[in-house]
């Protein structure tokens, strides 16, 4: 069964001025849609056609860049949209305890995450992941690379490809990263914990 472009789980007007509805029309409606369409075309009628995105990512990582890149970007974006909300609130008790354990405090986690997002050269993603042994780590992933389809559990992604912020922030990635914290759907992130 072919993959379809998921609906945004929020009204695209609600995240302005951090990210405008115009950005979502391109980022979701064009970029994400293209990853889904290209993936469907690449796997149609093949042995991957009935697999999940994570299974396709795992099967093609390091083997088939064309399929991997489109599957990974479809998965990364779906997780990214679900991670956003009009208003952020605060991390729940369990996640807060884990962030304090592994980073010292929630603020120190955010500083670590910001530094990773800002220092990633070129295009890619910054993720908070939970490793197989239960630890939380901030990781940089270049281009389409992803924790999806691996032993790490992706918790919180930030897309730092220029198409995610250029309309609203031009080349100021720092402004985009700073505004991210006002729109994190912490309840969704906590659900992803192992």
N, C-alpha and C positions, 0 to 999 in steps of 0.2 A: 504494500500500500504506500503510495507516495507521501512524502512529508508535505505539510502545509505551513504557511507563514502564520505563527500564532498572533492572536490579537494582543495589542498592548494592554496590560492589566491596570491602566490608569488613563485618564483623559490627557492627551498630549499638551493641552493648554495649561494643565495644573503644575507643570514643572518649570514654567517660565518665571523669572528671566534666566534661570540657570541653563535650561535647555528649552528652546522654543519648539512650538508645533512645526515650524518650518524644518528644523533639524530632524525631528522625528519623521517627517514625511520623506526625507531623503534617507536617513539612517535606517529606519525600520522599513519604510515602503519601497526603497530602492536597493540599498546595500544588503540588508538581511534577506529580502525577497530574492535577490539574485543568487545568494548562497544556496537557498532552498531550491530554487529552480535548477541551478547547475548540478546540485547533488542529485536531484531526482533524475535528471537526464543521464548522469554518469552511472547510476546504479540500476536503471530500468532493465528488467529482465535478467539481471545477474544474481549471483549468490548472495549479494548484500542487500537485495531489494526488500527482504522481510526482517532486516536487523534494526535494532534501535540506533539512535545517533551515537551513543556511547560504544556500542558494539562495533559500529562502522569505524569510529575513531581508533579504537584499539586495534582493529584488524588492518588498518591502512597506515598507521603511524610509521614513518620511516620506509614505507613500501610503495605507496601510491599518493604522491603529493596532491594531485588534482582532486581526488576524492577526499583525502584527509582534510585539506584546507577548507573545502566547502562544508563538510560535516562538522569540523571543529568550530568554524565560524557560526554555523547555524546554532550549535549547542551553546557557545559562548554568549551569543546575543540573546538567546532565549533566557538563559540564566541572568543576564544583565537586566533585561526588562523586568523580570520577576523580583529583582533586588531593589527596584526603585519605587518610591511612593511620593505623594504630594508633600507630606510632612514626615520627618524622620522618627521622632520620639527618641527612645534610648534602647540600648541592648537589654535583653532580658537577664534575669538573675544568673542562669546557668552560663550563658555566653559571657557575661561580665566577669564571672569568676574565672573562666578559662582565659580570657584576655588578660586579666590581672596576673594569673599564674605564668603565662608565657611571654608577656610584654612588660609587666610591671603595673600598668594601669590602662584604662581605655584610651586616655589621651596619648600615652606613649605608643600604643598600637597605632593610633591614627597618624602620629608623627612618622612611624616606621613605614606605614602604608603610603603616606604622601611622598616620602623620600624615594621609595621604590617607583611610584607612578611617575614622578618628575624626572628620575634619572634613567628611565628606560629609553635607550636610544632608538629612534625610529618608531615604527608602528608596533603595537602589541597590546598586552593586557597586564594589569596588576591584579593579583588574586590573594585573598585570605584563604588558605587551605587548611584542612585537617588531615594530618598524615595518618598512615595506617596504625601508628602507635598512639594516636589520639592527641598529638601535639598540634598547636596552631602555628602556622608560619605564613609570612608574607612572601610571595614569589612573583618574579617577573617572567612573563612569557612573551617571546618575540613573535610577531606576525600572528598566525592562527593557532599557535601552540596553546595548549589547554590542559588543565587537570582532568578534564573529561576523559573517560576511557583509560584511566590509570588507577593506581592504588591510592592516590590522594583524592580527598573529597573536596570539591570546589564549594566554598561557602559564599564569598563575596567578591564579585568581579568589578573592575572598572576598565572600560574600554578607553585606551589612550591612542587609538588611531586618530589621525587628524579629522577624519570625517565626522567623528563624534562631537567635536567641539568647534570646528572652524567657522561655521556660520555665526555662532553666538559669541565666541571668545577670540576669533582670529587665531593668531599663533600663540596665544597666552594659555598654555596648558595649565599653568599654576592657578589661574582663575577658575578654570573648569574643575580641577582637582579639589580646590578649597570649597567650592559650592556643592560638591558631591555629598558631603556629610549631612546636608540639610534635606536629603532625599533618599536616604538608605532605609529600606523596608526591613528593619531589624527583626520583626516577627518571622519573616520569611527566611532570613539568614539563620535564625536559631533553629527552625524546623530542619535545616540541612545537616545539623550536627549528627554525628554517628551516635 
